[in-house]
Amino acid sequence: MQSKKLSQKIVDELTPREKRYKQYDDNVRGLFVRVSPSGLKVYYIFLRVNGRGTDFKLGPCSEMTLKAARLKAIEALSSARDGTSPADTRRTQRSNTLEGFIEISYKNYISSVHKDPSTTLWTLSHCFSVFSKTPLSDITVQKLDSWRSSQSLAPATLNRRTATLRAALSKATEWGITTHNPLASLKLLKVPKVPVEFLTKDQIVELRTVLAKRDEKKIKQREAFNKWRAARNKEPFPDYDHLEVSFADYLTPLVNLILSTGLRFGEAINLQWSDINEEGTLTAKSPKTSSFRYIPLLLDVQSDLKRLKRLNKANAGFNDHKSLNEDRTDYISDNVFVNPETNRPLKSVKTAWNGVRSKLSFECDFRMLRRTFGSRLIANGTPVYHVSQLLGHSNIETTQRWYLSLNLDAYRSAVASIDELNF
């Protein structure tokens, strides 16, 4: 511990030692620079608040001049003499900013009520980083309108993100951190209605043809690799013909499942065998709305899933060097869609799916597969309420807004009826 009247030059020239040390200032009592072996230099002030001593951090020397540190130190000493801890004051001020509110309060809350809070937390911290140091009460409608006008995103995307921020501020108001939600009166942007994109019958045939060619190629690669292993007296990988499986991995069953059930990608990828009962009814659990619904499975889909389970079991037995005894179930993942090499639940199919999409003559994503299911139901005259329930829409108006316009046969009949009217 050393003491001298510091100057900015002395602070700049302080060098690291083998052990951390403090260089005190004779000008302001209790003020010192802590120098770490790494070379980091930080201003501190020793305070005694209500008889309890503590070192209060003022800030790094690289971001603060000695003059500014002395002013902050004097302010902190004044608060301490009045019995107020500067650390508590700083903590309170930080908790009132968006960044502090997320870190101190909202992060734990959202993690406890959401199965996967990462999207919400990313939206708040990344998309609204411009407001990170802003007090919650100062995030006004005017400021948010300015932020929206600077973004080159679709109105629907901006609405989702602003809704996330508004929900967080609403919770801050509920907890008494703010007196009111400054975004309570915020109006969502108008989303232009566009036709729902879905696959035609010919496009479905093309998609399944590309998937079949992919499976055929991978199956031939497996056969060639097994011959190579056999020639070297190595255990072969599971044989597709022996397993009576026509697809190579998870992708074809996943696509067929979404086309035939309208599951969201997140619902499908997280599906577990326990979600499918013996009668072939699937329980879809929505990570989006925290709800569930029942969807009957077509016989072809049930057959695909049974073959996929057999394939998963064979792959798991090989990778774990275990017997492929049909009675063994202890090494079978409860997840329907797993990585064939690790037997762990799939998190993404981006590489495999992009390989298929690149060979199609049209744009296609998993949302389009889901919408194709809904459009086929509407085209077949399924009541809109049933379509809404099968798709898992929380509001039937969503189904009416996006899908009813697809019932062209009903519109044709209505227009044709004009010929029968007597004017």
Summary of the structure (lengths in Angstrom):
residues: 423
radius of gyration: 31.5
end to end distance: 104.5
largest distance: 106.3
contacts: 1158
relative contact order: 0.06
helix: 52%
strand: 11%
